[in-house]
Amino acid sequence: MNSNKIVIVVIILLIIAIGVFLFIQSNSHNTQVDVISNSTLKNGDSVEIVLKDEYRNVYPNEVVHIKILDDSGWADNYDVTTDNEGKASVAVSALENGNYTIHTNYNGTLFNKAYHGVNSLVIDDGY
């Protein structure tokens, strides 16, 4: 008799867990991080990003990880927090002229899916 009650409780908890999972999955949004600054910058300029969902809703006060990677594999890492318009920026300095890759990572939340993006960047100080 006791084992029947335990089985029923386990089944009920399993049904609730599946229901919660399905609710979260059906209500979660795809996110993206767009690099909105120019693809060619000078030292002192800023890499600017905006975090939004598939409906162009912006997400304030969210942390986005930005990695600026050069051709040799050296990386500068930054964690930025978006403002009320979903924007954040990081100033580039002391980078050699050349080609770089910007990796943006957003870990997501319960209802916002994680995102990883890659963009190109050129540093050209004119010399």
Backbone atoms as SQL, in Angstrom:
CREATE TABLE atoms (id INTEGER PRIMARY KEY, chain TEXT, resi INTEGER, resn TEXT, atom TEXT, x REAL, y REAL, z REAL);
INSERT INTO atoms VALUES
  (1, 'A', 1, 'MET', 'N', 0.817, -1.190, 0.000),
  (2, 'A', 1, 'MET', 'CA', 0.000, 0.000, 0.000),
  (3, 'A', 1, 'MET', 'C', 0.861, 1.255, 0.000),
  (4, 'A', 2, 'ASN', 'N', 1.912, 1.297, 0.817),
  (5, 'A', 2, 'ASN', 'CA', 2.810, 2.445, 0.882),
  (6, 'A', 2, 'ASN', 'C', 3.549, 2.643, -0.431),
  (7, 'A', 3, 'SER', 'N', 3.967, 1.563, -1.065),
  (8, 'A', 3, 'SER', 'CA', 4.708, 1.668, -2.322),
  (9, 'A', 3, 'SER', 'C', 3.818, 2.215, -3.432),
  (10, 'A', 4, 'ASN', 'N', 2.516, 1.945, -3.396),
  (11, 'A', 4, 'ASN', 'CA', 1.598, 2.504, -4.388),
  (12, 'A', 4, 'ASN', 'C', 1.514, 4.024, -4.249),
  (13, 'A', 5, 'LYS', 'N', 1.477, 4.526, -3.015),
  (14, 'A', 5, 'LYS', 'CA', 1.428, 5.968, -2.790),
  (15, 'A', 5, 'LYS', 'C', 2.704, 6.647, -3.287),
  (16, 'A', 6, 'ILE', 'N', 3.826, 6.002, -3.061),
  (17, 'A', 6, 'ILE', 'CA', 5.109, 6.557, -3.507),
  (18, 'A', 6, 'ILE', 'C', 5.147, 6.615, -5.028),
  (19, 'A', 7, 'VAL', 'N', 4.678, 5.588, -5.681),
  (20, 'A', 7, 'VAL', 'CA', 4.663, 5.553, -7.143),
  (21, 'A', 7, 'VAL', 'C', 3.754, 6.659, -7.674),
  (22, 'A', 8, 'ILE', 'N', 2.595, 6.842, -7.056),
  (23, 'A', 8, 'ILE', 'CA', 1.664, 7.879, -7.495),
  (24, 'A', 8, 'ILE', 'C', 2.284, 9.266, -7.313),
  (25, 'A', 9, 'VAL', 'N', 2.940, 9.510, -6.197),
  (26, 'A', 9, 'VAL', 'CA', 3.598, 10.793, -5.949),
  (27, 'A', 9, 'VAL', 'C', 4.702, 11.031, -6.976),
  (28, 'A', 10, 'VAL', 'N', 5.497, 10.019, -7.267),
  (29, 'A', 10, 'VAL', 'CA', 6.575, 10.144, -8.251),
  (30, 'A', 10, 'VAL', 'C', 5.992, 10.458, -9.624),
  (31, 'A', 11, 'ILE', 'N', 4.922, 9.797, -10.001),
  (32, 'A', 11, 'ILE', 'CA', 4.292, 10.049, -11.301),
  (33, 'A', 11, 'ILE', 'C', 3.754, 11.476, -11.373),
  (34, 'A', 12, 'ILE', 'N', 3.121, 11.948, -10.308),
  (35, 'A', 12, 'ILE', 'CA', 2.594, 13.312, -10.276),
  (36, 'A', 12, 'ILE', 'C', 3.731, 14.325, -10.393),
  (37, 'A', 13, 'LEU', 'N', 4.824, 14.102, -9.655),
  (38, 'A', 13, 'LEU', 'CA', 5.970, 15.015, -9.735),
  (39, 'A', 13, 'LEU', 'C', 6.592, 15.008, -11.126),
  (40, 'A', 14, 'LEU', 'N', 6.631, 13.853, -11.743),
  (41, 'A', 14, 'LEU', 'CA', 7.171, 13.740, -13.098),
  (42, 'A', 14, 'LEU', 'C', 6.289, 14.496, -14.094),
  (43, 'A', 15, 'ILE', 'N', 4.995, 14.385, -13.957),
  (44, 'A', 15, 'ILE', 'CA', 4.067, 15.113, -14.838),
  (45, 'A', 15, 'ILE', 'C', 4.220, 16.619, -14.645),
  (46, 'A', 16, 'ILE', 'N', 4.354, 17.064, -13.415),
  (47, 'A', 16, 'ILE', 'CA', 4.548, 18.492, -13.141),
  (48, 'A', 16, 'ILE', 'C', 5.863, 18.974, -13.749),
  (49, 'A', 17, 'ALA', 'N', 6.930, 18.202, -13.594),
  (50, 'A', 17, 'ALA', 'CA', 8.233, 18.589, -14.139),
  (51, 'A', 17, 'ALA', 'C', 8.180, 18.688, -15.663),
  (52, 'A', 18, 'ILE', 'N', 7.531, 17.756, -16.303),
  (53, 'A', 18, 'ILE', 'CA', 7.401, 17.792, -17.764),
  (54, 'A', 18, 'ILE', 'C', 6.578, 19.005, -18.184),
  (55, 'A', 19, 'GLY', 'N', 5.516, 19.298, -17.451),
  (56, 'A', 19, 'GLY', 'CA', 4.690, 20.468, -17.751),
  (57, 'A', 19, 'GLY', 'C', 5.464, 21.770, -17.630),
  (58, 'A', 20, 'VAL', 'N', 6.252, 21.898, -16.577),
  (59, 'A', 20, 'VAL', 'CA', 7.070, 23.099, -16.391),
  (60, 'A', 20, 'VAL', 'C', 8.084, 23.231, -17.518),
  (61, 'A', 21, 'PHE', 'N', 8.736, 22.130, -17.869),
  (62, 'A', 21, 'PHE', 'CA', 9.714, 22.136, -18.959),
  (63, 'A', 21, 'PHE', 'C', 9.057, 22.578, -20.271),
  (64, 'A', 22, 'LEU', 'N', 7.910, 22.024, -20.588),
  (65, 'A', 22, 'LEU', 'CA', 7.217, 22.388, -21.828),
  (66, 'A', 22, 'LEU', 'C', 6.779, 23.847, -21.810),
  (67, 'A', 23, 'PHE', 'N', 6.338, 24.352, -20.656),
  (68, 'A', 23, 'PHE', 'CA', 5.939, 25.753, -20.540),
  (69, 'A', 23, 'PHE', 'C', 7.124, 26.676, -20.807),
  (70, 'A', 24, 'ILE', 'N', 8.251, 26.373, -20.203),
  (71, 'A', 24, 'ILE', 'CA', 9.441, 27.210, -20.390),
  (72, 'A', 24, 'ILE', 'C', 9.899, 27.167, -21.843),
  (73, 'A', 25, 'GLN', 'N', 9.924, 25.973, -22.436),
  (74, 'A', 25, 'GLN', 'CA', 10.368, 25.843, -23.824),
  (75, 'A', 25, 'GLN', 'C', 9.457, 26.603, -24.779),
  (76, 'A', 26, 'SER', 'N', 8.162, 26.559, -24.550),
  (77, 'A', 26, 'SER', 'CA', 7.233, 27.224, -25.474),
  (78, 'A', 26, 'SER', 'C', 7.211, 28.734, -25.265),
  (79, 'A', 27, 'ASN', 'N', 7.704, 29.235, -24.144),
  (80, 'A', 27, 'ASN', 'CA', 7.698, 30.668, -23.871),
  (81, 'A', 27, 'ASN', 'C', 9.079, 31.301, -23.900),
  (82, 'A', 28, 'SER', 'N', 10.098, 30.560, -24.287),
  (83, 'A', 28, 'SER', 'CA', 11.442, 31.146, -24.340),
  (84, 'A', 28, 'SER', 'C', 11.683, 31.764, -25.715),
  (85, 'A', 29, 'HIS', 'N', 12.520, 32.798, -25.741),
  (86, 'A', 29, 'HIS', 'CA', 12.770, 33.568, -26.951),
  (87, 'A', 29, 'HIS', 'C', 14.198, 33.363, -27.434),
  (88, 'A', 30, 'ASN', 'N', 14.351, 33.364, -28.751),
  (89, 'A', 30, 'ASN', 'CA', 15.688, 33.378, -29.333),
  (90, 'A', 30, 'ASN', 'C', 16.270, 34.768, -29.135),
  (91, 'A', 31, 'THR', 'N', 17.527, 34.831, -28.786),
  (92, 'A', 31, 'THR', 'CA', 18.191, 36.117, -28.601),
  (93, 'A', 31, 'THR', 'C', 19.320, 36.251, -29.612),
  (94, 'A', 32, 'GLN', 'N', 19.775, 37.477, -29.796),
  (95, 'A', 32, 'GLN', 'CA', 20.940, 37.712, -30.635),
  (96, 'A', 32, 'GLN', 'C', 21.662, 38.945, -30.151),
  (97, 'A', 33, 'VAL', 'N', 22.958, 38.949, -30.387),
  (98, 'A', 33, 'VAL', 'CA', 23.792, 40.103, -30.074),
  (99, 'A', 33, 'VAL', 'C', 24.293, 40.638, -31.403),
  (100, 'A', 34, 'ASP', 'N', 23.893, 41.855, -31.724),
  (101, 'A', 34, 'ASP', 'CA', 24.344, 42.496, -32.959),
  (102, 'A', 34, 'ASP', 'C', 25.458, 43.469, -32.644),
  (103, 'A', 35, 'VAL', 'N', 26.531, 43.408, -33.442),
  (104, 'A', 35, 'VAL', 'CA', 27.593, 44.403, -33.355),
  (105, 'A', 35, 'VAL', 'C', 27.146, 45.566, -34.228),
  (106, 'A', 36, 'ILE', 'N', 26.903, 46.719, -33.611),
  (107, 'A', 36, 'ILE', 'CA', 26.349, 47.852, -34.356),
  (108, 'A', 36, 'ILE', 'C', 27.400, 48.914, -34.694),
  (109, 'A', 37, 'SER', 'N', 28.621, 48.724, -34.233),
  (110, 'A', 37, 'SER', 'CA', 29.684, 49.665, -34.592),
  (111, 'A', 37, 'SER', 'C', 30.229, 49.287, -35.970),
  (112, 'A', 38, 'ASN', 'N', 31.027, 50.175, -36.528),
  (113, 'A', 38, 'ASN', 'CA', 31.643, 49.903, -37.822),
  (114, 'A', 38, 'ASN', 'C', 32.545, 48.688, -37.733),
  (115, 'A', 39, 'SER', 'N', 32.770, 48.051, -38.855),
  (116, 'A', 39, 'SER', 'CA', 33.651, 46.882, -38.860),
  (117, 'A', 39, 'SER', 'C', 35.125, 47.289, -38.956),
  (118, 'A', 40, 'THR', 'N', 35.393, 48.567, -39.227),
  (119, 'A', 40, 'THR', 'CA', 36.758, 49.091, -39.207),
  (120, 'A', 40, 'THR', 'C', 36.821, 50.196, -38.148),
  (121, 'A', 41, 'LEU', 'N', 37.699, 49.994, -37.170),
  (122, 'A', 41, 'LEU', 'CA', 37.833, 50.941, -36.067),
  (123, 'A', 41, 'LEU', 'C', 39.287, 51.348, -35.901),
  (124, 'A', 42, 'LYS', 'N', 39.483, 52.420, -35.129),
  (125, 'A', 42, 'LYS', 'CA', 40.808, 52.864, -34.719),
  (126, 'A', 42, 'LYS', 'C', 40.908, 52.646, -33.216),
  (127, 'A', 43, 'ASN', 'N', 42.135, 52.582, -32.708),
  (128, 'A', 43, 'ASN', 'CA', 42.313, 52.528, -31.264),
  (129, 'A', 43, 'ASN', 'C', 41.679, 53.762, -30.644),
  (130, 'A', 44, 'GLY', 'N', 40.931, 53.552, -29.580),
  (131, 'A', 44, 'GLY', 'CA', 40.181, 54.624, -28.944),
  (132, 'A', 44, 'GLY', 'C', 38.700, 54.579, -29.298),
  (133, 'A', 45, 'ASP', 'N', 38.354, 53.937, -30.442),
  (134, 'A', 45, 'ASP', 'CA', 36.947, 53.752, -30.806),
  (135, 'A', 45, 'ASP', 'C', 36.349, 52.639, -29.949),
  (136, 'A', 46, 'SER', 'N', 35.054, 52.468, -30.036),
  (137, 'A', 46, 'SER', 'CA', 34.373, 51.451, -29.236),
  (138, 'A', 46, 'SER', 'C', 33.665, 50.420, -30.102),
  (139, 'A', 47, 'VAL', 'N', 33.737, 49.185, -29.659),
  (140, 'A', 47, 'VAL', 'CA', 32.907, 48.122, -30.223),
  (141, 'A', 47, 'VAL', 'C', 31.571, 48.224, -29.497),
  (142, 'A', 48, 'GLU', 'N', 30.504, 48.448, -30.255),
  (143, 'A', 48, 'GLU', 'CA', 29.175, 48.619, -29.677),
  (144, 'A', 48, 'GLU', 'C', 28.287, 47.432, -30.063),
  (145, 'A', 49, 'ILE', 'N', 27.525, 46.943, -29.084),
  (146, 'A', 49, 'ILE', 'CA', 26.634, 45.812, -29.315),
  (147, 'A', 49, 'ILE', 'C', 25.236, 46.148, -28.809),
  (148, 'A', 50, 'VAL', 'N', 24.262, 45.389, -29.291),
  (149, 'A', 50, 'VAL', 'CA', 22.898, 45.491, -28.771),
  (150, 'A', 50, 'VAL', 'C', 22.365, 44.059, -28.617),
  (151, 'A', 51, 'LEU', 'N', 21.739, 43.803, -27.473),
  (152, 'A', 51, 'LEU', 'CA', 21.155, 42.504, -27.167),
  (153, 'A', 51, 'LEU', 'C', 19.650, 42.605, -27.344),
  (154, 'A', 52, 'LYS', 'N', 19.101, 41.732, -28.195),
  (155, 'A', 52, 'LYS', 'CA', 17.660, 41.762, -28.444),
  (156, 'A', 52, 'LYS', 'C', 17.161, 40.358, -28.741),
  (157, 'A', 53, 'ASP', 'N', 15.829, 40.226, -28.799),
  (158, 'A', 53, 'ASP', 'CA', 15.246, 38.938, -29.131),
  (159, 'A', 53, 'ASP', 'C', 14.748, 38.944, -30.571),
  (160, 'A', 54, 'GLU', 'N', 14.101, 37.866, -30.940),
  (161, 'A', 54, 'GLU', 'CA', 13.636, 37.713, -32.315),
  (162, 'A', 54, 'GLU', 'C', 12.545, 38.712, -32.690),
  (163, 'A', 55, 'TYR', 'N', 11.947, 39.363, -31.702),
  (164, 'A', 55, 'TYR', 'CA', 10.911, 40.365, -31.944),
  (165, 'A', 55, 'TYR', 'C', 11.452, 41.785, -31.808),
  (166, 'A', 56, 'ARG', 'N', 12.764, 41.931, -31.750),
  (167, 'A', 56, 'ARG', 'CA', 13.495, 43.190, -31.613),
  (168, 'A', 56, 'ARG', 'C', 13.281, 43.866, -30.262),
  (169, 'A', 57, 'ASN', 'N', 12.849, 43.104, -29.259),
  (170, 'A', 57, 'ASN', 'CA', 12.785, 43.627, -27.894),
  (171, 'A', 57, 'ASN', 'C', 14.199, 43.620, -27.335),
  (172, 'A', 58, 'VAL', 'N', 14.614, 44.718, -26.734),
  (173, 'A', 58, 'VAL', 'CA', 15.960, 44.800, -26.169),
  (174, 'A', 58, 'VAL', 'C', 15.940, 44.326, -24.720),
  (175, 'A', 59, 'TYR', 'N', 17.112, 43.910, -24.231),
  (176, 'A', 59, 'TYR', 'CA', 17.230, 43.390, -22.875),
  (177, 'A', 59, 'TYR', 'C', 18.219, 44.211, -22.063),
  (178, 'A', 60, 'PRO', 'N', 17.710, 45.037, -21.154),
  (179, 'A', 60, 'PRO', 'CA', 18.595, 45.834, -20.304),
  (180, 'A', 60, 'PRO', 'C', 19.156, 45.015, -19.148),
  (181, 'A', 61, 'ASN', 'N', 20.266, 45.480, -18.623),
  (182, 'A', 61, 'ASN', 'CA', 20.908, 44.904, -17.429),
  (183, 'A', 61, 'ASN', 'C', 21.256, 43.429, -17.574),
  (184, 'A', 62, 'GLU', 'N', 21.687, 43.048, -18.756),
  (185, 'A', 62, 'GLU', 'CA', 22.139, 41.683, -19.001),
  (186, 'A', 62, 'GLU', 'C', 23.629, 41.703, -19.322),
  (187, 'A', 63, 'VAL', 'N', 24.340, 40.683, -18.893),
  (188, 'A', 63, 'VAL', 'CA', 25.783, 40.606, -19.121),
  (189, 'A', 63, 'VAL', 'C', 26.060, 39.877, -20.431),
  (190, 'A', 64, 'VAL', 'N', 26.907, 40.497, -21.248),
  (191, 'A', 64, 'VAL', 'CA', 27.359, 39.908, -22.510),
  (192, 'A', 64, 'VAL', 'C', 28.882, 39.828, -22.448),
  (193, 'A', 65, 'HIS', 'N', 29.418, 38.681, -22.822),
  (194, 'A', 65, 'HIS', 'CA', 30.874, 38.505, -22.857),
  (195, 'A', 65, 'HIS', 'C', 31.352, 38.801, -24.273),
  (196, 'A', 66, 'ILE', 'N', 32.350, 39.680, -24.379),
  (197, 'A', 66, 'ILE', 'CA', 32.939, 40.033, -25.669),
  (198, 'A', 66, 'ILE', 'C', 34.399, 39.608, -25.660),
  (199, 'A', 67, 'LYS', 'N', 34.778, 38.858, -26.689),
  (200, 'A', 67, 'LYS', 'CA', 36.177, 38.460, -26.846),
  (201, 'A', 67, 'LYS', 'C', 36.664, 38.978, -28.195),
  (202, 'A', 68, 'ILE', 'N', 37.746, 39.757, -28.176),
  (203, 'A', 68, 'ILE', 'CA', 38.350, 40.261, -29.406),
  (204, 'A', 68, 'ILE', 'C', 39.626, 39.452, -29.632),
  (205, 'A', 69, 'LEU', 'N', 39.626, 38.687, -30.708),
  (206, 'A', 69, 'LEU', 'CA', 40.666, 37.703, -30.973),
  (207, 'A', 69, 'LEU', 'C', 41.470, 38.115, -32.198),
  (208, 'A', 70, 'ASP', 'N', 42.817, 38.127, -32.073),
  (209, 'A', 70, 'ASP', 'CA', 43.638, 38.454, -33.235),
  (210, 'A', 70, 'ASP', 'C', 44.006, 37.186, -34.001),
  (211, 'A', 71, 'ASP', 'N', 44.718, 37.365, -35.113),
  (212, 'A', 71, 'ASP', 'CA', 45.055, 36.227, -35.979),
  (213, 'A', 71, 'ASP', 'C', 45.955, 35.199, -35.309),
  (214, 'A', 72, 'SER', 'N', 46.732, 35.626, -34.307),
  (215, 'A', 72, 'SER', 'CA', 47.642, 34.688, -33.651),
  (216, 'A', 72, 'SER', 'C', 46.969, 33.931, -32.500),
  (217, 'A', 73, 'GLY', 'N', 45.734, 34.297, -32.163),
  (218, 'A', 73, 'GLY', 'CA', 45.021, 33.603, -31.091),
  (219, 'A', 73, 'GLY', 'C', 45.000, 34.354, -29.772),
  (220, 'A', 74, 'TRP', 'N', 45.639, 35.531, -29.726),
  (221, 'A', 74, 'TRP', 'CA', 45.627, 36.341, -28.507),
  (222, 'A', 74, 'TRP', 'C', 44.260, 36.987, -28.369),
  (223, 'A', 75, 'ALA', 'N', 43.704, 36.963, -27.160),
  (224, 'A', 75, 'ALA', 'CA', 42.347, 37.483, -26.964),
  (225, 'A', 75, 'ALA', 'C', 42.290, 38.509, -25.845),
  (226, 'A', 76, 'ASP', 'N', 41.498, 39.531, -26.056),
  (227, 'A', 76, 'ASP', 'CA', 41.126, 40.484, -25.014),
  (228, 'A', 76, 'ASP', 'C', 39.681, 40.164, -24.642),
  (229, 'A', 77, 'ASN', 'N', 39.414, 39.948, -23.358),
  (230, 'A', 77, 'ASN', 'CA', 38.084, 39.548, -22.898),
  (231, 'A', 77, 'ASN', 'C', 37.445, 40.657, -22.069),
  (232, 'A', 78, 'TYR', 'N', 36.150, 40.849, -22.296),
  (233, 'A', 78, 'TYR', 'CA', 35.410, 41.883, -21.580),
  (234, 'A', 78, 'TYR', 'C', 34.020, 41.347, -21.228),
  (235, 'A', 79, 'ASP', 'N', 33.545, 41.677, -20.045),
  (236, 'A', 79, 'ASP', 'CA', 32.156, 41.438, -19.668),
  (237, 'A', 79, 'ASP', 'C', 31.496, 42.802, -19.558),
  (238, 'A', 80, 'VAL', 'N', 30.452, 43.013, -20.357),
  (239, 'A', 80, 'VAL', 'CA', 29.752, 44.294, -20.363),
  (240, 'A', 80, 'VAL', 'C', 28.299, 44.067, -19.971),
  (241, 'A', 81, 'THR', 'N', 27.690, 45.085, -19.398),
  (242, 'A', 81, 'THR', 'CA', 26.282, 45.029, -19.005),
  (243, 'A', 81, 'THR', 'C', 25.499, 45.985, -19.888),
  (244, 'A', 82, 'THR', 'N', 24.405, 45.512, -20.445),
  (245, 'A', 82, 'THR', 'CA', 23.606, 46.336, -21.343),
  (246, 'A', 82, 'THR', 'C', 22.876, 47.432, -20.568),
  (247, 'A', 83, 'ASP', 'N', 22.669, 48.558, -21.251),
  (248, 'A', 83, 'ASP', 'CA', 21.943, 49.679, -20.649),
  (249, 'A', 83, 'ASP', 'C', 20.439, 49.507, -20.887),
  (250, 'A', 84, 'ASN', 'N', 19.667, 50.555, -20.629),
  (251, 'A', 84, 'ASN', 'CA', 18.207, 50.476, -20.775),
  (252, 'A', 84, 'ASN', 'C', 17.755, 50.235, -22.208),
  (253, 'A', 85, 'GLU', 'N', 18.628, 50.522, -23.178),
  (254, 'A', 85, 'GLU', 'CA', 18.307, 50.296, -24.582),
  (255, 'A', 85, 'GLU', 'C', 18.897, 48.990, -25.100),
  (256, 'A', 86, 'GLY', 'N', 19.423, 48.159, -24.197),
  (257, 'A', 86, 'GLY', 'CA', 20.012, 46.886, -24.586),
  (258, 'A', 86, 'GLY', 'C', 21.394, 47.008, -25.191),
  (259, 'A', 87, 'LYS', 'N', 21.994, 48.193, -25.094),
  (260, 'A', 87, 'LYS', 'CA', 23.299, 48.446, -25.714),
  (261, 'A', 87, 'LYS', 'C', 24.418, 48.401, -24.681),
  (262, 'A', 88, 'ALA', 'N', 25.599, 48.056, -25.164),
  (263, 'A', 88, 'ALA', 'CA', 26.810, 48.089, -24.353),
  (264, 'A', 88, 'ALA', 'C', 27.980, 48.320, -25.294),
  (265, 'A', 89, 'SER', 'N', 29.087, 48.774, -24.741),
  (266, 'A', 89, 'SER', 'CA', 30.252, 49.013, -25.582),
  (267, 'A', 89, 'SER', 'C', 31.529, 48.782, -24.789),
  (268, 'A', 90, 'VAL', 'N', 32.597, 48.578, -25.539),
  (269, 'A', 90, 'VAL', 'CA', 33.917, 48.443, -24.946),
  (270, 'A', 90, 'VAL', 'C', 34.901, 49.174, -25.865),
  (271, 'A', 91, 'ALA', 'N', 35.733, 50.024, -25.270),
  (272, 'A', 91, 'ALA', 'CA', 36.727, 50.772, -26.047),
  (273, 'A', 91, 'ALA', 'C', 37.903, 49.867, -26.371),
  (274, 'A', 92, 'VAL', 'N', 38.351, 49.948, -27.612),
  (275, 'A', 92, 'VAL', 'CA', 39.530, 49.183, -28.001),
  (276, 'A', 92, 'VAL', 'C', 40.745, 50.088, -27.902),
  (277, 'A', 93, 'SER', 'N', 41.804, 49.551, -27.350),
  (278, 'A', 93, 'SER', 'CA', 43.031, 50.323, -27.231),
  (279, 'A', 93, 'SER', 'C', 44.215, 49.372, -27.268),
  (280, 'A', 94, 'ALA', 'N', 45.317, 49.899, -27.715),
  (281, 'A', 94, 'ALA', 'CA', 46.586, 49.163, -27.767),
  (282, 'A', 94, 'ALA', 'C', 46.511, 47.917, -28.640),
  (283, 'A', 95, 'LEU', 'N', 45.662, 47.957, -29.655),
  (284, 'A', 95, 'LEU', 'CA', 45.614, 46.845, -30.604),
  (285, 'A', 95, 'LEU', 'C', 46.431, 47.199, -31.841),
  (286, 'A', 96, 'GLU', 'N', 47.152, 46.235, -32.347),
  (287, 'A', 96, 'GLU', 'CA', 47.930, 46.434, -33.566),
  (288, 'A', 96, 'GLU', 'C', 46.984, 46.550, -34.757),
  (289, 'A', 97, 'ASN', 'N', 47.425, 47.239, -35.794),
  (290, 'A', 97, 'ASN', 'CA', 46.648, 47.258, -37.029),
  (291, 'A', 97, 'ASN', 'C', 46.511, 45.836, -37.548),
  (292, 'A', 98, 'GLY', 'N', 45.322, 45.486, -38.005),
  (293, 'A', 98, 'GLY', 'CA', 45.136, 44.154, -38.555),
  (294, 'A', 98, 'GLY', 'C', 43.703, 43.671, -38.416),
  (295, 'A', 99, 'ASN', 'N', 43.544, 42.396, -38.707),
  (296, 'A', 99, 'ASN', 'CA', 42.226, 41.762, -38.683),
  (297, 'A', 99, 'ASN', 'C', 41.989, 41.070, -37.343),
  (298, 'A', 100, 'TYR', 'N', 40.784, 41.202, -36.842),
  (299, 'A', 100, 'TYR', 'CA', 40.383, 40.613, -35.575),
  (300, 'A', 100, 'TYR', 'C', 39.019, 39.948, -35.745),
  (301, 'A', 101, 'THR', 'N', 38.689, 39.114, -34.794),
  (302, 'A', 101, 'THR', 'CA', 37.375, 38.482, -34.748),
  (303, 'A', 101, 'THR', 'C', 36.738, 38.833, -33.416),
  (304, 'A', 102, 'ILE', 'N', 35.470, 39.251, -33.468),
  (305, 'A', 102, 'ILE', 'CA', 34.718, 39.564, -32.247),
  (306, 'A', 102, 'ILE', 'C', 33.782, 38.393, -31.962),
  (307, 'A', 103, 'HIS', 'N', 33.947, 37.771, -30.804),
  (308, 'A', 103, 'HIS', 'CA', 33.045, 36.706, -30.363),
  (309, 'A', 103, 'HIS', 'C', 32.153, 37.290, -29.271),
  (310, 'A', 104, 'THR', 'N', 30.841, 37.179, -29.447),
  (311, 'A', 104, 'THR', 'CA', 29.904, 37.660, -28.439),
  (312, 'A', 104, 'THR', 'C', 29.143, 36.472, -27.869),
  (313, 'A', 105, 'ASN', 'N', 29.077, 36.414, -26.554),
  (314, 'A', 105, 'ASN', 'CA', 28.373, 35.323, -25.874),
  (315, 'A', 105, 'ASN', 'C', 27.386, 35.887, -24.868),
  (316, 'A', 106, 'TYR', 'N', 26.163, 35.383, -24.949),
  (317, 'A', 106, 'TYR', 'CA', 25.128, 35.713, -23.975),
  (318, 'A', 106, 'TYR', 'C', 24.643, 34.385, -23.408),
  (319, 'A', 107, 'ASN', 'N', 24.720, 34.237, -22.097),
  (320, 'A', 107, 'ASN', 'CA', 24.375, 32.955, -21.466),
  (321, 'A', 107, 'ASN', 'C', 22.883, 32.686, -21.390),
  (322, 'A', 108, 'GLY', 'N', 22.067, 33.691, -21.601),
  (323, 'A', 108, 'GLY', 'CA', 20.631, 33.500, -21.559),
  (324, 'A', 108, 'GLY', 'C', 20.086, 33.493, -20.143),
  (325, 'A', 109, 'THR', 'N', 18.770, 33.389, -20.057),
  (326, 'A', 109, 'THR', 'CA', 18.070, 33.314, -18.783),
  (327, 'A', 109, 'THR', 'C', 17.034, 32.199, -18.905),
  (328, 'A', 110, 'LEU', 'N', 16.155, 32.123, -17.936),
  (329, 'A', 110, 'LEU', 'CA', 15.132, 31.087, -17.971),
  (330, 'A', 110, 'LEU', 'C', 14.286, 31.163, -19.234),
  (331, 'A', 111, 'PHE', 'N', 13.933, 32.381, -19.670),
  (332, 'A', 111, 'PHE', 'CA', 13.073, 32.538, -20.841),
  (333, 'A', 111, 'PHE', 'C', 13.783, 33.124, -22.056),
  (334, 'A', 112, 'ASN', 'N', 15.090, 33.354, -21.968),
  (335, 'A', 112, 'ASN', 'CA', 15.864, 33.856, -23.096),
  (336, 'A', 112, 'ASN', 'C', 16.981, 32.874, -23.404),
  (337, 'A', 113, 'LYS', 'N', 17.012, 32.410, -24.635),
  (338, 'A', 113, 'LYS', 'CA', 18.001, 31.408, -25.025),
  (339, 'A', 113, 'LYS', 'C', 19.396, 32.013, -25.143),
  (340, 'A', 114, 'ALA', 'N', 20.385, 31.199, -24.939),
  (341, 'A', 114, 'ALA', 'CA', 21.786, 31.623, -25.056),
  (342, 'A', 114, 'ALA', 'C', 22.110, 31.939, -26.509),
  (343, 'A', 115, 'TYR', 'N', 23.158, 32.741, -26.696),
  (344, 'A', 115, 'TYR', 'CA', 23.556, 33.145, -28.045),
  (345, 'A', 115, 'TYR', 'C', 25.072, 33.233, -28.128),
  (346, 'A', 116, 'HIS', 'N', 25.620, 32.822, -29.273),
  (347, 'A', 116, 'HIS', 'CA', 27.048, 32.989, -29.567),
  (348, 'A', 116, 'HIS', 'C', 27.150, 33.496, -30.999),
  (349, 'A', 117, 'GLY', 'N', 27.844, 34.609, -31.168),
  (350, 'A', 117, 'GLY', 'CA', 28.011, 35.173, -32.502),
  (351, 'A', 117, 'GLY', 'C', 29.458, 35.516, -32.785),
  (352, 'A', 118, 'VAL', 'N', 29.794, 35.581, -34.070),
  (353, 'A', 118, 'VAL', 'CA', 31.147, 35.908, -34.511),
  (354, 'A', 118, 'VAL', 'C', 31.049, 36.986, -35.595),
  (355, 'A', 119, 'ASN', 'N', 31.846, 38.047, -35.436),
  (356, 'A', 119, 'ASN', 'CA', 31.896, 39.131, -36.412),
  (357, 'A', 119, 'ASN', 'C', 33.348, 39.479, -36.686),
  (358, 'A', 120, 'SER', 'N', 33.578, 40.128, -37.815),
  (359, 'A', 120, 'SER', 'CA', 34.929, 40.554, -38.193),
  (360, 'A', 120, 'SER', 'C', 35.160, 41.994, -37.758),
  (361, 'A', 121, 'LEU', 'N', 36.412, 42.292, -37.470),
  (362, 'A', 121, 'LEU', 'CA', 36.822, 43.643, -37.086),
  (363, 'A', 121, 'LEU', 'C', 38.191, 43.912, -37.661),
  (364, 'A', 122, 'VAL', 'N', 38.366, 45.124, -38.169),
  (365, 'A', 122, 'VAL', 'CA', 39.665, 45.577, -38.677),
  (366, 'A', 122, 'VAL', 'C', 40.065, 46.784, -37.838),
  (367, 'A', 123, 'ILE', 'N', 41.292, 46.754, -37.337),
  (368, 'A', 123, 'ILE', 'CA', 41.872, 47.916, -36.674),
  (369, 'A', 123, 'ILE', 'C', 42.808, 48.575, -37.662),
  (370, 'A', 124, 'ASP', 'N', 42.534, 49.848, -37.966),
  (371, 'A', 124, 'ASP', 'CA', 43.355, 50.586, -38.930),
  (372, 'A', 124, 'ASP', 'C', 43.553, 52.000, -38.418),
  (373, 'A', 125, 'ASP', 'N', 44.723, 52.236, -37.830),
  (374, 'A', 125, 'ASP', 'CA', 45.035, 53.562, -37.310),
  (375, 'A', 125, 'ASP', 'C', 45.649, 54.469, -38.366),
  (376, 'A', 126, 'GLY', 'N', 45.685, 53.992, -39.607),
  (377, 'A', 126, 'GLY', 'CA', 46.153, 54.832, -40.705),
  (378, 'A', 126, 'GLY', 'C', 47.654, 54.841, -40.923),
  (379, 'A', 127, 'TYR', 'N', 48.356, 53.951, -40.287),
  (380, 'A', 127, 'TYR', 'CA', 49.815, 53.875, -40.525),
  (381, 'A', 127, 'TYR', 'C', 50.257, 52.461, -40.707);
